[in-house]
Structures are given as C-alpha cells and as structure tokens.
C-alpha cells in the first residue's frame, strides 16, 4: 500500500477548505424547505410534486454516500474535492436560472451528487491526517458544520424569501461554492492513499435501489402512510436489493462497501447510537414546527427562530466536545449527552397548548446540547476502532446507515404523531404520544451508552 508521507501539507488549511465545502452543501439541504410554497406558486405544481425538490436531493445524496468509499480509494482527495464542488456548482447555477420545475429537480439531483461526496471525504481526510489522540478536536469542528449549517438554513431562507425571490437561495450559495472551488484548486493537497480499484457496476445498481428504495419509502410515509402501495413496494425493492448488495460485497475481493467494519463491536454500537441521536433530531425538528404552526398558529419564521438557539449551542459545543473526547473518551460524553436528550424528551411531555415559544426553545436547546456531545464523538470512537485501511469504508458506512436509519426512525415518530385527528386537539394528542415514544428511545440510547468502551490506547495509533 502506497502512502502519502512524502507530501507536505498544512493540516489546518486542508480541513478549513473541507469544512467550508461541507458547510455549503449541508446548508443547501435545508434552504429550500421554506421555499416550497413560493416554488409551487411560480411553477403551478401541487405540494406532493413540490416535495420532490427536497426528496430528490435526499435520494441522490443518500445513493452517492456509499459509493464514495470506492471513489476515495481510487481517486486523490484533491481531484475528488474539485469534482464534487464543480458538480455542486453546476447544479446550483441550473437551479438559479431554471425556467421550469423539472429542470429544478434535475438541478437538485446534480447538487446532491456533489454534496453526497463531500461529508464522507471530509471525514476520511480528517481521520487520515490526524493521529488518534487529536481526531476528536478535529471532528468537533466537523460537528459544528453538521449541526449548525442545516439548523440555520430555514431561518436564513425565510429572511431571504421575505426580501427577495427563492432563486436567491441558489445565488447565495453559488459564489461561496465557487470561492471554495478556486481555493481547492490552488491550496488542496492529496492526503489519501490510492489503490487500483475496479468499479462493480452491479454493486452500484443494487446499492442505489437498496438504500434509495428505503429512503424513498420513508420520505413518502408522511403522504401515503406505511400501508401505501408505493411505500410498501419501495420497502420491498429496497430490502431485496440491499440483501443481494450485502451478499455480493462479501463475495468480492474488492467490495464497493466493506461490511466487515461491523466486526468491530464499538463501530456497530456507535452507529446504532448515532441512528437514535439523529433520528430523534430529525423527528423532533419535524414535529416542533407542526406544533408551532398547527397548534399555536405561529409562522414558519417563528419555528425557525425557535430552533436557532439550539443550533447556536451545537456550534459552540461541538469543538469543546471534540476536545473532551480526546481527553476522556466517548463513554462519559455519551452518558451525559443521552441524559440531556432524555431530560429534554421528558420536558417535551409536559408541553401544553399554551406553552411559550421561549420555553420550547429552551427544551430544544437542552436536546441540542446532548446532540453536540454525541454526534461527532460517537462517529470518531467508531472509526478509531477500525484499522487504517477501512477508514474510508467506515466513514461511508456510518454516514449511509445513519442517514437511512435515522430517516426510518424519524418517519416512525411522525407516524405516531399522525395517529391524532386533523383537528387541533387531535394533532396535539398525536404530538404528545410522539414525544413519549421519543423519550423511550432516548432512554434506550442512554442504557446502551453504558456498554461503550472506556478510553484506551488502540494499536492503530502507531500507524498515524
């Protein structure tokens, strides 16, 4: 295996470029959520059709993530970053000038192809250039991006739409993307190891139908329910494709996505806990705006502002949690983090129909404090338990399983909520039931966190 030891590079500069690229792509994911009414009006499309602006992005993004393990091993980190940013910029430009709705969908899919590569690439590079004892702090900065960028998206988008057109959401993202693109050309260095890899086309097809089918099903649950024909068919197609995809990976000498990472108990457990953490985050972030707008008759901007303090605490705490991880390990952080989440979900159960927005915002901030203590430390602990040659597969696998698992998890919470009637009291009853279920899952996460390994010196540290 060749190494990149002879390459001279500035770690902080490389990570800064990757953080900027990931920030733009993650911000872009949630920017268009509040723009859907404006898009529906301009192109005269139904809400179900308009939802593909976000659904199409999510599906393409989810399909690309598992493929990045192969891409990272075959191509240099510099070439891959430039390609991902270039594709993302092209999609952004198309979205800004699109004359019709279907070209807008194409633009979002093109964006997602680039965005799907950026997060696993950033994480793989961080794990490659930092020794084990410093990865927590570096990944803490990554956690700032993961938690903060999507959270401020709706608030920023609401302000932009109030003052201009939804197209300016693309025009806002495009210049930043182009700046990072130019910086990547001149300042990015290749810091990963390349191998001779041959793409297995059947694996790509099975992976796309497998992960994509499950993601599509969960995205349609809110519209058609779990018994909807297209939902059932998507689950069946996704599950069958995923079964044959996994079986094929074990037969290939060079698997597209290496499932032997699950031989590590720590990686498996941290991945499961990440599903719970992100599932609760997505679920609660979906339920709270419904409470604000349908029960309290608040505005979309009010919902965004209510969630903003939680985003700020995530940004502030993520670097700190990374340093705490380097010093104390993941177990203590996980116990404290899940305790915060359990406390928040308990408090959600005491929310009444006249509870102030400030009180709800404070509870959500407690939940986000727990999220900040958990999100990146859990992933870092899991990847640290893998040998160096499986890092790219570990980051891609973690992101893929977390994305699909948390989407299913969040869909279950929304399904529980939808048991209420359309009347305000019915909606509120459903919301309270969903909060109770969320509390139970949080408690399970807290219990499982006691089984995490204590901080210890791992053999792979010497390789870095």
C-alpha angles and dihedrals in degrees: 000000000000119000134205096227092124092059115097115214144155107243096200092050093050093047091047091055092048092046091052091049093048092045092056093047094048093045088053092057095069101027095089098047094090091038095067095094091053092047091049091052096047096047097030095234131148123254090251091054094042090055088071088076087075099023093053091051092049093049096048091044092050092049093051098050098072091046091058092075088066093042094050091052095046103039133044118262090239094052092045093049093049091048093048093049092045093052091045091051092050091052091048092052092049090050092052096053102028113140095199142032099249092054087052089057089050089050092053092049091050089049090050093052089060095038093051090063098047104069097047089043092052093048094046092050092049091051090047099051102037126067117238094259092058101039095090094061092045092048089047088066088050088052089056088060095043094051103032105041099057092041096057093043098087093044093049091044092050091055093046094048092048090057104030141359130304087247089071088068086071093040089054093052097041101068092046090050092050092050091052089045091056092045090052091053094053105028109027118101129197108251102163131084120250124216134186103264132172117206113236103217094196090055090053091050094047092045092050094050092041103050093026093052093053093045092049091050093052092046091054097045092087091056104036105017126231091292095055111122095233091048093051092046091048092051091049094047092044094047095046092046091048091050092055091041092056092044091051093050091060090052096050120089088214106032119199088224117018112221093187086090086084090067083082109085091202093053092048094048095045090049091052091049090049089055089055094046096048093038091056090046095051093041095050092043087055096045100045096059089050089053092048096046103032102033103027096030091231126152131258089249090054089054091051094048090048090058095043099086088056090054091050093051089050091053092047097045103040096078089044092050089051092056091045089052092053090052104038108015130236105290099074093042091050093051092048093042095051090045088059091049093048090049090051093049090049090052091048087062090061094054113121131198089261098045110134122251089236092058092049090048090052092052091049089050090056089052091050090050087059090046091053091052092050115032104072099022090057093052093043092052091050095049091044088061091061128082115256095255091060097052095100091048091045094053093045092046094047093049093045097047091042092050096048096037096048090046090055090044093051091045089055091054092049089048090054089050092050091061085086120087123257089255115100095251090049092050091049092050090052091049092052091050090050090051090052092051089047089054090054093051090047089053090051089052091051091051093049092049089069088066094060117111120259119243110288142161110262125204093237091067090082091060091064 
